[in-house]
Amino acid sequence: HHISRNPTRLFYQPVIGFLALAAFALLGYALWLCLHNIYLMGTKGTQFVGLQNFIRLATDWRGLQALWRTALFVALATSAEVVLGIAIALFLDKEFRGKKLVRAVILVPMIMTPVIAGLTWRFLFNAQSGMINYWLSTVGIAPVDWLGNPNVALYAVLVADIWQWTPFVVLLAMATVGTIPKDLVEAARMDGASEIRVIWHVILPMLRRTLAVAALIRAIDSVKAFDLFYIMTKGGPALSTETQNLYGYTVAFTNFDISYAMTIA
């Protein structure tokens, strides 16, 4: 009787159950790997070590540095993409000639695969023949070794990530900006509010849910970032761009220490 009153449950409950089972099964297997020592190239077999891998990670200076770089990258990428995405969405909300073309061009980076985007920016940041250094030379600025300088390389990858994924925030923000009542904005302007105050006190409060969703999704994706780092720097120079994902990849497929790699992940 209860099901007949809500027949849609027959459709979504099995799907939710399957996804939950798959998620918890994989999580359980991952935790099992973390509590054991398993080497792909070893002959010792499976050994139960308890929390030894977690203790090892807590005292692993390279792992802690990778964690710090990951946190820094996530914070900078997420904040920059949300701020730029909202600004571009507000700009595109205005009427101007060529608006449709500009909107289409802005969304192009999001369509590109991370590998192609990484290769593109790797060529642009090339110290000898890259377009970035050429443009800087035209205004009298000395060339910069963008991907070879440990103090700069992380920010070069950050620029590439912001370029590729800011359009995603723009897309979310544009869908919400279009629903904001125009008369409310015009009323604020007629009351003498400046454009900055209109944006801060009228528009942004109505975008707070969109901002939260965009920030959450981009933060999750930034934590998982791997393609751009691997293509552009492979964690170098001097491990200056080695994030947790790259460190875990190295431990798994260079050292073949699967259990510790899973602990890092």
Backbone torsions as a table, in degrees:
resi	resn	phi	psi	omega
1	HIS	NA	-42.6	-178.8
2	HIS	-64.7	-40.8	-179.6
3	ILE	-67.9	-37.7	-178.6
4	SER	-65.6	-25.8	177.8
5	ARG	-76.5	-23.7	179.4
6	ASN	-137.7	74.3	-173.8
7	PRO	-66.5	-18.6	-179.3
8	THR	-64.4	-19.9	178.4
9	ARG	-60.5	-30.8	180.0
10	LEU	-63.3	-21.8	-178.4
11	PHE	-90.8	-46.5	-172.1
12	TYR	-92.0	-23.9	-178.9
13	GLN	-66.1	-44.1	176.4
14	PRO	-60.8	-36.1	179.5
15	VAL	-66.7	-45.6	178.6
16	ILE	-61.6	-41.7	179.2
17	GLY	-62.6	-42.8	179.4
18	PHE	-63.9	-45.4	-179.7
19	LEU	-64.3	-41.3	178.5
20	ALA	-63.8	-42.3	178.8
21	LEU	-61.8	-45.1	-180.0
22	ALA	-64.1	-43.0	-178.4
23	ALA	-64.3	-46.7	-177.6
24	PHE	-72.0	-31.0	177.3
25	ALA	-66.3	-44.9	179.2
26	LEU	-67.3	-40.1	178.4
27	LEU	-63.8	-41.4	178.3
28	GLY	-62.7	-41.3	179.1
29	TYR	-67.1	-37.7	178.0
30	ALA	-62.8	-43.7	178.0
31	LEU	-65.3	-36.3	177.1
32	TRP	-62.5	-41.5	177.2
33	LEU	-63.5	-38.4	-179.4
34	CYS	-65.0	-28.8	-176.8
35	LEU	-89.8	3.4	179.8
36	HIS	-129.0	165.1	172.9
37	ASN	-107.8	116.4	-179.0
38	ILE	-131.5	120.2	176.8
39	TYR	-113.0	128.7	-178.7
40	LEU	-63.4	-34.0	-176.3
41	MET	-103.0	9.2	-176.5
42	GLY	-93.1	168.9	179.1
43	THR	-120.5	9.8	-176.4
44	LYS	-81.0	-15.3	-176.8
45	GLY	80.2	-165.1	-178.7
46	THR	-91.1	127.0	-179.0
47	GLN	-124.2	130.6	176.7
48	PHE	-79.0	126.3	-178.1
49	VAL	-125.1	4.6	178.6
50	GLY	63.5	-128.7	-176.8
51	LEU	-92.3	14.9	-175.9
52	GLN	-59.8	-39.0	179.9
53	ASN	-66.4	-36.2	178.4
54	PHE	-70.0	-39.3	176.4
55	ILE	-64.2	-40.1	177.5
56	ARG	-61.3	-41.2	-179.6
57	LEU	-67.4	-37.9	-179.0
58	ALA	-66.4	-21.6	179.9
59	THR	-111.2	8.9	-178.9
60	ASP	-89.9	105.5	-176.0
61	TRP	-61.6	-39.1	179.4
62	ARG	-64.7	-41.0	178.2
63	GLY	-66.4	-39.0	179.2
64	LEU	-68.1	-37.2	176.2
65	GLN	-65.4	-39.8	177.4
66	ALA	-63.3	-38.6	177.2
67	LEU	-62.9	-43.0	179.4
68	TRP	-63.5	-43.3	179.1
69	ARG	-64.1	-39.1	178.3
70	THR	-62.4	-45.7	-180.0
71	ALA	-63.3	-41.5	179.0
72	LEU	-64.5	-44.2	179.8
73	PHE	-62.3	-45.1	-179.6
74	VAL	-61.6	-45.4	-177.7
75	ALA	-63.8	-46.7	-177.6
76	LEU	-69.8	-44.5	-177.6
77	ALA	-65.1	-46.5	-177.0
78	THR	-64.0	-48.1	-178.0
79	SER	-64.6	-43.3	-179.2
80	ALA	-65.5	-43.1	-177.7
81	GLU	-67.7	-37.2	178.9
82	VAL	-68.8	-46.0	-179.2
83	VAL	-63.5	-48.8	179.6
84	LEU	-65.4	-39.2	-179.7
85	GLY	-61.6	-43.6	178.1
86	ILE	-65.9	-42.8	-179.3
87	ALA	-61.6	-44.4	-179.6
88	ILE	-67.5	-38.8	178.8
89	ALA	-62.9	-40.4	177.9
90	LEU	-66.5	-36.1	177.6
91	PHE	-66.1	-43.0	-178.4
92	LEU	-72.5	-13.7	178.1
93	ASP	-74.8	-17.1	178.7
94	LYS	-83.6	155.3	178.9
95	GLU	-89.1	127.4	176.1
96	PHE	-156.3	162.5	-176.8
97	ARG	-69.9	133.0	-179.8
98	GLY	82.4	17.7	-176.4
99	LYS	-60.4	-44.3	-177.8
100	LYS	-63.5	-39.5	179.3
101	LEU	-66.4	-44.5	179.2
102	VAL	-61.5	-42.9	179.9
103	ARG	-62.8	-40.2	179.3
104	ALA	-67.0	-43.0	-178.2
105	VAL	-65.4	-39.5	-178.3
106	ILE	-62.8	-31.6	-177.5
107	LEU	-83.1	-8.6	-176.8
108	VAL	-60.1	-45.8	-177.9
109	PRO	-55.2	-34.6	-178.2
110	MET	-66.3	-25.8	-177.6
111	ILE	-79.1	-26.7	-177.5
112	MET	-67.8	144.1	175.4
113	THR	-71.0	148.7	-179.6
114	PRO	-56.6	-32.4	-179.9
115	VAL	-64.7	-46.7	179.2
116	ILE	-65.4	-41.2	178.1
117	ALA	-62.5	-42.3	179.2
118	GLY	-63.2	-43.3	178.5
119	LEU	-64.4	-40.3	180.0
120	THR	-60.3	-48.8	-179.1
121	TRP	-72.6	-27.5	175.2
122	ARG	-64.0	-40.2	176.3
123	PHE	-69.6	-40.9	-180.0
124	LEU	-62.9	-36.6	-177.9
125	PHE	-89.7	5.3	180.0
126	ASN	-58.1	132.1	-173.7
127	ALA	-67.1	-31.2	-175.9
128	GLN	-94.5	-45.0	-172.3
129	SER	-122.9	13.5	-178.0
130	GLY	-75.8	148.8	-179.0
131	MET	-68.0	-29.9	-178.9
132	ILE	-61.6	-49.4	179.4
133	ASN	-66.3	-33.0	176.9
134	TYR	-63.5	-45.1	179.4
135	TRP	-63.6	-38.7	177.9
136	LEU	-65.5	-36.5	-179.1
137	SER	-66.2	-27.6	-179.7
138	THR	-69.2	-18.5	177.6
139	VAL	-111.8	15.6	173.1
140	GLY	83.7	17.5	179.3
141	ILE	-97.3	134.0	-177.9
142	ALA	-66.2	149.3	179.5
143	PRO	-59.4	148.3	179.0
144	VAL	-119.2	135.9	176.6
145	ASP	-85.0	81.6	-170.1
146	TRP	-59.0	-45.4	-174.9
147	LEU	-99.4	-1.8	179.6
148	GLY	-109.9	-4.3	179.6
149	ASN	-101.5	118.7	-178.0
150	PRO	-59.2	-23.0	-178.8
151	ASN	-85.2	-10.5	-173.4
152	VAL	-119.9	-28.0	-169.1
153	ALA	-56.6	-42.7	-178.6
154	LEU	-61.1	-38.2	-178.4
155	TYR	-74.6	-26.7	174.7
156	ALA	-66.1	-43.9	176.4
157	VAL	-65.0	-36.4	178.3
158	LEU	-60.5	-42.0	178.3
159	VAL	-60.3	-44.1	179.8
160	ALA	-62.7	-41.2	179.9
161	ASP	-66.5	-42.0	178.3
162	ILE	-62.6	-42.7	179.1
163	TRP	-60.7	-40.6	-175.0
164	GLN	-78.8	-35.3	-169.2
165	TRP	-110.3	-4.8	171.3
166	THR	-60.1	-38.0	176.9
167	PRO	-56.2	-29.1	177.3
168	PHE	-63.6	-43.4	177.6
169	VAL	-66.5	-38.2	177.4
170	VAL	-58.6	-43.6	-178.9
171	LEU	-61.8	-45.1	178.3
172	LEU	-65.2	-43.5	-176.6
173	ALA	-67.7	-38.8	-179.6
174	MET	-61.5	-36.1	179.7
175	ALA	-65.0	-31.9	-179.5
176	THR	-87.0	-39.5	-179.8
177	VAL	-58.6	-35.9	-179.6
178	GLY	-66.5	-17.4	-179.6
179	THR	-95.1	-4.9	-180.0
180	ILE	-72.1	126.6	-179.7
181	PRO	-58.4	122.6	-178.2
182	LYS	-65.7	-33.8	-178.6
183	ASP	-65.6	-30.8	178.1
184	LEU	-67.1	-42.4	178.6
185	VAL	-66.5	-43.5	179.8
186	GLU	-64.9	-36.4	178.6
187	ALA	-63.0	-40.6	178.6
188	ALA	-64.4	-40.2	178.8
189	ARG	-67.5	-37.9	179.1
190	MET	-67.7	-26.7	177.3
191	ASP	-78.5	0.5	175.9
192	GLY	98.0	7.5	-179.6
193	ALA	-72.3	136.2	177.0
194	SER	-71.7	168.0	-178.4
195	GLU	-62.1	-38.4	179.2
196	ILE	-63.7	-43.1	-179.6
197	ARG	-68.4	-35.1	177.1
198	VAL	-63.7	-44.8	179.5
199	ILE	-64.5	-44.2	-173.8
200	TRP	-73.5	-39.8	-172.6
201	HIS	-100.3	-18.1	-177.1
202	VAL	-114.3	-53.0	-172.7
203	ILE	-77.2	-51.1	-176.0
204	LEU	-60.6	-40.5	176.0
205	PRO	-58.2	-32.8	178.3
206	MET	-77.6	-14.5	179.7
207	LEU	-100.5	5.0	-171.1
208	ARG	-62.5	-37.0	178.3
209	ARG	-67.7	-42.1	177.2
210	THR	-63.1	-41.3	177.6
211	LEU	-61.0	-42.3	-179.0
212	ALA	-65.3	-44.3	179.9
213	VAL	-65.2	-44.8	-179.7
214	ALA	-62.2	-44.4	180.0
215	ALA	-64.4	-41.1	-179.4
216	LEU	-64.8	-47.4	-178.6
217	ILE	-64.4	-43.6	-179.3
218	ARG	-69.5	-33.9	176.7
219	ALA	-65.4	-42.4	178.5
220	ILE	-62.3	-45.4	-179.9
221	ASP	-66.5	-35.5	179.6
222	SER	-67.6	-36.8	176.5
223	VAL	-60.8	-36.0	-176.9
224	LYS	-88.3	1.4	-175.4
225	ALA	-56.4	128.5	179.5
226	PHE	-141.7	-45.5	-172.6
227	ASP	-55.9	-52.7	-176.7
228	LEU	-60.9	-44.1	-179.4
229	PHE	-64.0	-43.6	-176.8
230	TYR	-66.8	-42.5	-177.8
231	ILE	-72.4	-40.8	-172.2
232	MET	-84.6	-38.0	-172.1
233	THR	-135.7	-20.9	-173.7
234	LYS	55.4	28.9	177.9
235	GLY	92.7	-9.8	-178.8
236	GLY	-92.6	-175.9	-6.4
237	PRO	-79.7	146.2	178.8
238	ALA	55.1	38.6	177.7
239	LEU	63.8	17.0	-175.1
240	SER	-71.0	-15.8	177.6
241	THR	-121.8	20.4	179.5
242	GLU	-80.7	108.4	176.1
243	THR	-90.2	178.3	-179.9
244	GLN	-60.7	-37.2	179.9
245	ASN	-64.0	-43.9	179.3
246	LEU	-67.0	-39.4	178.4
247	TYR	-64.9	-44.1	177.3
248	GLY	-62.5	-38.9	177.5
249	TYR	-61.9	-43.8	179.7
250	THR	-64.1	-44.7	179.9
251	VAL	-62.6	-38.6	-176.3
252	ALA	-75.2	-45.5	-168.8
253	PHE	-110.2	1.2	170.5
254	THR	-112.1	-45.9	178.3
255	ASN	-91.9	-15.1	179.8
256	PHE	60.5	26.6	178.1
257	ASP	-94.2	84.4	-172.0
258	ILE	-65.3	-41.3	-177.2
259	SER	-64.1	-45.2	179.9
260	TYR	-69.0	-35.8	176.6
261	ALA	-61.7	-41.2	178.4
262	MET	-66.4	-36.3	177.6
263	THR	-63.5	-41.8	176.5
264	ILE	-61.5	-43.3	-179.4
265	ALA	-65.2	NA	NA
